[in-house]
């Protein structure tokens, strides 16, 4: 027990001497301005992609998601659906 206390003290002192960890920069996507036609197209494609995912047609869902992200790379619902599609493909 007497040997543990000096070791613990040494680790605490060493940790206190270390510089603080630098926070990782947060990468933000640039906001994309869509025309009303593009916004409507993205919405339609998204619902088609969700339908394809529901039918377990992962190839079609992936193709539709790629088309959406070509128009609007920061479309969060499509990014989340893409993760689900990739997990489903890996599971099979």
Residue pairs with C-beta under 8 A, 6 or more apart in sequence:
29 73
29 74
30 74
31 74
32 72
32 73
32 74
34 42
34 71
34 72
38 71
38 72
41 71
42 68
42 71
42 72
42 75
42 78
45 64
45 67
45 68
45 71
46 64
46 68
46 75
46 77
46 78
46 81
48 64
49 60
49 61
49 64
49 65
49 68
49 78
49 81
50 61
50 81
52 58
52 60
52 61
52 64
53 61
53 81
53 84
53 85
53 88
56 88
58 85
58 88
58 89
58 92
61 81
61 85
62 82
62 85
62 89
65 78
65 81
65 82
65 85
68 75
68 78
69 75
69 78
69 79
69 82
72 78
